Amino acid sequence: MAIPEHSAPKLLTVDDYMRLPTIPADHRLSYGSDPVQFGDLYLPSRPGPHPVVILLHGGCWREQYGLAPLGQLCAALAGEGLAVWNVEYRRLGNGGGWPATFLDVASAADTLRDIAGQYALDIARVVAVGHSAGGHLALWLAGRRRLPPQSPLFAAAPLPLRGVVALAGVPDLVEGVKRDLCGGACRDLVGGSPDAMPQRYRQASPRALLPLGVPQWHIVGREDLSVPVDYVEQYVAVAAQQDNVHLDILEATGHFEPVVPGTPAWATVRAAVLALLAR
């Protein structure tokens, strides 16, 4: 039956997202001793060395949202000849927040050096891709090289990235607190308000770490009610003065379409990842 032209598109809901089929990884590997300090590694069928995508799931940094719904995205990227390191990490409610969540994603990224030989990973070609809160963490991974040595999040030689793809990412935690994005989770992640803990926000928010020094590709849906377009545009306007920044605003797209292969958004996500790895 033809859909009337005036009908609004049916957008994916959080329940749709949580019901996405689970696709097991080729390997599940620990990067720490906590039960949630692990990553799922998806490998292409072709011989390596493989470019790598560090994939960081969203869910407002909260415990109830894990990496499993991204299995289809991992498989689709592996089908493009990319290894995918789908990272789990401690979140609000299971030991996460400041500084644990940040230390986990940093440790998971740097673990790629340790496993590269065994799994034929090309760690000279790595991009970070994150959705929503995971977009914040992906951008933060790029910016952590600018942390001062006295920061509890500092690492002497962080794994370099070729670029970052933020899918409805949360790049500005201070503005996120003002807008109450994720129902207060921006504040909870850092452990207090920007006024009370300005030093932490300077170390935790990608905007405060600009310039990140690598290309950023932001993709957000026009109908995204969780991460509004104007919020992303506001960050991009600042970041583009210092970094190579690209923004795609997708029509008839909400919060979850960009992480689901087969949606119209998938072509844009695929193109962004491949373009950054080709640089």
C-alpha positions, 0 to 999 in steps of 0.5 A, a space after each residue: 500500500 502506498 504511503 501518503 506523502 504527508 505521513 510522517 516517517 515511523 522512527 525507531 524507538 528505544 524499544 526497537 533498538 533494544 530488540 535488535 538481533 544479537 550477532 555474536 562476535 568472533 572473539 570476546 576479549 577482556 582488557 581488565 579484571 571487572 566483568 564488564 571490561 571486555 570487547 567483542 572483536 568482529 573480523 572480516 573474512 579476508 586476510 589482514 592486516 585489517 583497519 580497525 573501528 573502535 565502536 562505543 555504544 550509547 545509552 546515557 552512560 547508564 548500566 541498563 544499556 550495553 553493547 549487544 544491540 550494535 551486533 548488526 552494525 559490527 557485522 556490517 562494518 566487518 563485511 566492508 573489510 574492517 575489524 570492529 572492536 565493540 567495547 563494553 565499559 563500566 557505566 553509571 550503576 555498575 561502577 562507572 562515571 568519573 573516572 572509571 568510564 573514561 579509564 575503561 574506554 582508554 584502556 580498551 583502545 590501547 589494548 589494540 596494541 596488545 592484540 594486533 599481532 594475533 588478530 592481524 589488526 592494522 593499528 596505524 588505521 584506527 577510527 573511533 565510532 560512537 553513538 550518542 553517549 558513545 559519541 562523546 567517548 569516541 571524541 574524548 578518545 581523540 582528545 585525551 592526548 591533550 590531557 595534562 599529566 596531573 589528570 587522573 585520566 592521563 595516559 603517556 602514549 594514547 593510541 592514535 586515531 585516524 578520525 572520529 565518527 560521532 552518531 548523534 554524539 554528545 560532544 559538549 558536556 557543559 551544554 549537555 548539563 544546561 539542556 538536561 540531555 540524558 535526564 541528568 546523566 551528563 552531570 552524573 557522569 562527571 560527578 557534579 555540576 560544571 560550576 562545582 567541578 570545572 576541572 573535571 569538565 575540562 578533562 571530560 568534555 570533548 569541546 574543552 579538549 579542542 582541537 582534537 587534532 583529527 578529522 571529526 564526522 558528525 551525523 545526526 537525524 533531523 528528527 532526533 529528540 534525544 540529541 537535538 540538531 541545534 546542539 550538534 550544530 552549536 558544537 560543530 560551529 566551534 570545532 570547525 574553527 580548529 579541526 577538520 569537521 564534517 556534519 551530515 544532518 539526515 532527514 526523516 531520521 531519529 536517534 537510532 537509525 544511524 546505528 541500524 544497517 539497512 536504514 537510509 542512514 547506513 549509507 552515510 555512516 558507511 561512507 564516513 567510516 571508509 572515508 576517514 580510514 582512506 585518509 
